[in-house]
Each structure stands twice: as structure tokens, then as C-alpha cells.
Amino acid sequence: MYFTRICLAKSLRDIGYPFDVKVSLLTRDRSEAVIRNIDVAGTLKKLLKSIDEHYTFECEQKS
């Protein structure tokens, strides 16, 4: 089974998120995993970036 693993930014870890996120690509076929990884990793990175930006914005508003 293949997985995508994304390490999180320190700012997210500081507020309680785990060190990394691991997502199954639901395949044992390497060529299929490579294709799925492109989609999954890109989507995860965008999601995590938006969470980090939202948290950073809230912290700046409180200061």
C-alpha cells in the first residue's frame, strides 16, 4: 500500500496539529500511486496552507 506523507509547519504543530499527516493512496500499484500522489499531495498542501494562513491572520488580529 502506498501513502502520501506531508510534514506540517511549526506554526501548526504549535497549536496542536501533529508532526505529519499520512494519507493512504488506496493502491498497491506504483504507477497508480505516483498519479494519485500528485493530486492528494497538492490538495493537502493547499488545505494546510489555508489553515496556517487563517491561524496566522487570527493571531495578528489579536495582537
C-alpha positions in Angstrom: 0.0 0.0 0.0 1.3 3.5 -0.9 0.9 6.6 1.2 1.4 10.3 1.0 3.1 11.9 4.0 3.2 15.7 4.5 5.1 17.3 7.4 3.3 20.2 8.9 4.6 23.7 9.6 5.9 24.5 13.1 3.1 27.1 13.5 0.5 24.4 13.1 2.3 22.0 15.4 2.5 24.7 18.0 -1.3 24.9 18.1 -1.7 21.1 18.5 -1.6 19.7 15.0 0.5 16.5 14.6 4.0 16.5 13.1 2.8 15.0 9.9 -0.3 13.8 8.0 -0.3 10.4 6.3 -2.9 9.5 3.8 -3.4 6.2 2.1 -3.4 6.3 -1.7 -5.5 3.1 -1.7 -3.3 1.2 -4.2 -0.5 -1.3 -4.4 0.4 -0.3 -7.9 3.4 2.1 -8.0 2.4 3.8 -11.3 -1.1 4.5 -10.0 0.3 5.7 -6.6 2.5 8.3 -8.4 -0.5 9.7 -10.2 -2.7 9.7 -7.1 0.1 11.3 -5.1 0.2 14.3 -7.3 -3.5 15.0 -6.7 -3.5 14.2 -3.0 -0.3 16.0 -2.0 -1.3 19.1 -3.9 -4.7 19.2 -2.3 -3.3 18.6 1.2 -0.7 21.3 0.8 -3.3 23.8 -0.3 -5.6 22.9 2.6 -2.8 23.0 5.2 -1.6 26.4 3.8 -5.0 27.9 4.1 -5.3 26.6 7.7 -1.9 28.1 8.5 -2.7 31.4 6.9 -6.1 31.6 8.7 -4.4 30.9 12.1 -1.6 33.5 11.4 -4.2 36.1 10.4 -6.2 35.5 13.6 -3.1 35.8 15.7 -2.2 39.1 14.1 -5.7 40.4 14.7 -5.4 39.6 18.4 -2.1 41.5 18.7 
